[in-house]
Amino acid sequence: MLLAIDSGNTNIVFALFDGDTVKGEWRSSTDPERTADEFGMWLCQLMAMQGVDRREVQACIIASVVPAVVFSLKQLCRRYFGCEALVVGDDGVNLGIRVLLDRPEEVGADRLVNAVAAHKFYEGPLIIIDFGTATTFDVVDAHGNYCGGAIAPGINLSLEALHAAAAKLPRVAIGRPRSVIGKATVPAMQSGIFWGYVGLIEGLVERIKKEFGSEMTVVATGGLAPLFIEATEAIQRLDRDLTLRGLLEIHRRNAQS
């Protein structure tokens, strides 16, 4: 089995693949101070609760946008699963796509992994919207080349900034308000964030398509993607496991090479 590790700014997702089937998926907060042993004891206990023997893990792959946690994750793979992890972004790791940027080394591993998965599973030029700590818009051409994109503050990050910077504004949860015109402070904040992000999505998608010069399929992923796909026709596909499926595909490409 393959252990795929997607380390984001807020959470780390550990997914166990048996072929194409996800046998288990677990989340931990991203904490650079956590040691390999802390990760290992926590993960092995959760695997055992689902009837998975850690000795069944034969390979590991890591994609991380937080460099400080990579060492502990690599040590986790060595100590608890007897594997040298494949790390997206390391020299020699074949993604199977070209990165058409001035400084390709600056692109986040998660964005490249999403590009690999999107090109494999969807046709034509693509826009990938990932609703994470940041909301990212990534462009992939018909040949699978990564062409760049845009980065905006994530929804929850914006809510926290609004609460922190304005003394009278409370902390609120993201949700789809019943109306755009809020009749109290909390509904007004929810409306501004939710419908403001709908406007952001629609505006950026339209501008990207115009600049790219063709129609494009828009694929959404990330925790809040289901909330927004129901509110706009700008998004055509929802793929909750896009990053994990990309890690599986990258591992297969490198295992064959």
C-alpha positions in Angstrom: 0.0 0.0 0.0 1.0 3.6 -0.5 0.9 6.3 2.2 0.3 9.7 0.6 1.0 12.7 2.7 -0.4 16.2 1.8 1.1 18.8 4.1 -0.7 22.1 3.8 -0.4 25.3 5.9 -3.3 24.4 8.2 -3.7 20.6 8.0 -1.7 17.5 7.0 -3.7 14.8 5.3 -2.5 11.2 5.5 -4.2 8.8 3.0 -3.6 5.1 2.5 -4.0 3.7 -1.0 -4.6 0.1 -1.9 -4.4 0.4 -5.6 -6.9 3.1 -6.5 -8.9 2.6 -3.3 -8.5 4.8 -0.3 -8.3 2.5 2.7 -8.1 5.3 5.2 -7.7 9.0 5.5 -6.6 11.0 8.6 -5.9 14.7 9.4 -3.6 16.4 11.8 -2.9 20.1 12.3 0.3 21.3 10.7 2.7 21.8 13.6 6.4 22.2 12.7 7.3 21.3 16.3 5.8 17.8 16.1 8.3 15.0 15.9 8.4 11.9 13.8 7.6 9.8 16.8 4.5 11.9 17.7 3.3 11.6 14.1 4.1 7.9 14.1 2.4 6.9 17.3 -0.7 8.9 16.4 -0.9 7.6 12.9 -0.2 4.0 13.7 -2.9 3.9 16.4 -5.5 5.3 13.9 -4.4 2.8 11.3 -4.7 -0.1 13.8 -8.2 1.1 14.7 -9.2 0.5 11.1 -7.5 -2.9 11.0 -4.5 -1.8 8.9 -1.1 -3.2 9.8 1.6 -0.5 9.3 3.8 -3.3 7.8 1.5 -3.3 4.8 2.8 0.2 3.8 5.3 -0.4 1.0 5.9 3.2 -0.2 5.4 6.8 0.8 5.1 10.1 -1.0 5.0 13.6 0.4 3.9 17.0 -0.9 4.4 19.9 1.5 4.1 23.7 1.4 5.6 23.9 4.9 9.4 23.1 4.6 9.8 22.9 8.4 7.6 19.7 8.6 9.3 17.8 5.8 12.2 16.4 7.9 9.8 14.9 10.5 7.6 13.4 7.8 10.5 11.8 6.1 11.7 10.4 9.4 8.2 9.1 10.1 8.3 7.2 6.8 11.7 5.7 7.6 11.1 4.7 11.2 7.6 3.5 11.1 7.1 2.2 7.5 10.7 1.4 6.4 10.4 3.6 3.3 12.4 6.4 1.8 9.6 8.8 0.9 9.4 10.4 -2.5 9.1 14.2 -2.0 7.5 16.3 -4.6 9.9 19.0 -5.7 13.1 17.1 -5.0 15.6 16.6 -7.8 14.8 13.6 -9.9 11.1 13.4 -9.1 9.3 13.2 -12.4 5.9 15.0 -12.5 5.3 14.2 -16.1 4.4 17.9 -16.8 6.3 21.0 -17.7 6.2 24.1 -15.5 6.1 27.1 -17.8 7.2 29.8 -15.3 10.1 32.1 -14.9 10.9 30.6 -11.5 9.3 27.1 -11.4 11.0 26.3 -8.1 8.7 28.8 -6.3 5.5 26.9 -7.2 3.9 25.2 -4.2 4.0 21.4 -4.4 0.2 21.2 -3.9 -0.4 23.3 -7.0 1.8 21.1 -9.1 0.2 17.9 -7.7 -3.3 19.3 -8.5 -2.1 20.1 -12.1 -0.9 16.5 -12.6 -4.2 15.0 -11.3 -6.4 17.5 -13.2 -4.7 16.8 -16.5 -5.0 13.0 -16.0 -8.7 13.1 -15.2 -10.2 16.0 -17.1 -9.9 17.1 -20.7 -8.7 20.3 -22.3 -7.4 23.5 -20.8 -8.2 23.7 -17.1 -8.5 26.1 -14.2 -8.1 24.5 -10.8 -9.5 26.4 -7.8 -8.2 25.1 -4.5 -10.1 26.4 -1.4 -7.4 26.1 1.2 -5.6 28.4 3.6 -5.1 30.5 0.4 -7.6 30.3 -2.5 -5.5 29.4 -5.6 -6.4 29.5 -9.2 -4.1 27.4 -11.4 -4.0 27.1 -15.2 -3.1 23.9 -17.0 -3.1 23.8 -20.8 -4.3 21.0 -23.1 -0.9 19.3 -23.0 -0.8 19.3 -19.2 1.7 22.1 -18.9 1.4 24.2 -15.7 1.0 27.8 -16.9 0.7 29.8 -13.7 -2.3 31.3 -11.9 -3.4 33.5 -9.1 -3.4 33.4 -5.3 -6.0 35.1 -3.1 -6.4 35.0 0.7 -8.4 32.0 1.9 -12.0 32.4 3.1 -11.3 31.6 6.7 -8.2 33.7 6.7 -10.2 36.7 5.5 -12.8 36.1 8.2 -10.1 36.0 10.9 -8.5 39.2 9.5 -11.8 41.0 9.5 -12.5 40.0 13.1 -8.9 40.9 14.3 -8.8 44.3 12.6 -12.2 45.6 13.4 -13.0 45.9 17.1 -16.8 45.6 16.8 -16.9 42.7 14.3 -17.3 39.2 15.8 -15.8 36.0 14.6 -18.3 34.3 12.4 -18.5 30.9 10.6 -18.6 30.8 6.8 -22.0 29.9 5.3 -24.3 30.8 2.5 -26.6 33.6 3.7 -30.2 33.7 2.6 -29.9 37.2 1.2 -27.2 39.5 0.0 -28.4 42.4 2.0 -27.7 41.6 5.7 -30.1 43.0 8.3 -27.6 42.6 11.2 -23.8 42.5 11.6 -23.3 38.7 11.4 -25.4 38.2 8.3 -23.8 41.3 6.7 -20.3 39.8 7.3 -21.4 36.4 6.0 -22.8 38.0 2.9 -19.7 40.1 2.2 -17.4 37.1 2.6 -19.5 34.5 0.8 -20.9 36.6 -2.1 -17.6 38.5 -2.3 -15.8 35.2 -2.9 -18.4 34.2 -5.5 -17.6 37.5 -7.2 -13.9 36.8 -6.9 -14.3 33.3 -8.4 -16.4 34.5 -11.3 -14.3 37.5 -12.0 -11.0 35.7 -12.0 -12.3 32.8 -14.0 -13.6 35.1 -16.7 -10.4 37.1 -16.8 -8.2 34.0 -17.0 -10.3 32.6 -19.8 -10.1 35.9 -21.7 -6.3 36.1 -21.3 -5.8 32.4 -22.1 -7.9 32.8 -25.2 -10.1 29.7 -25.0 -12.9 28.0 -23.1 -11.6 26.1 -20.1 -13.0 23.5 -17.7 -13.0 24.7 -14.0 -12.3 22.1 -11.4 -12.8 22.9 -7.7 -11.1 21.2 -4.7 -10.5 21.8 -1.0 -12.7 21.8 2.0 -15.0 24.6 1.1 -15.4 23.8 -2.6 -18.8 22.1 -2.1 -20.2 25.3 -0.6 -19.3 27.4 -3.6 -20.0 25.1 -6.5 -23.7 25.4 -5.6 -23.6 29.2 -5.8 -22.0 29.7 -9.2 -22.0 28.3 -12.7 -18.3 29.3 -13.1 -17.3 25.9 -11.6 -18.1 22.7 -13.6 -16.4 20.0 -11.6 -16.0 19.2 -7.9 -13.1 16.9 -7.0 -12.5 16.5 -3.2 -9.6 14.1 -3.6 -7.7 15.9 -6.4 -4.5 16.4 -4.5 -4.4 12.8 -3.1 -5.1 11.4 -6.6 -2.3 13.5 -7.9 0.1 12.1 -5.4 -0.9 8.6 -6.3 -0.3 9.4 -10.0 3.1 10.9 -9.4 4.2 7.9 -7.3 3.2 5.6 -10.2 5.1 7.6 -12.8 8.2 7.5 -10.7 7.8 3.8 -9.8 7.8 3.0 -13.5 10.8 5.1 -14.4 
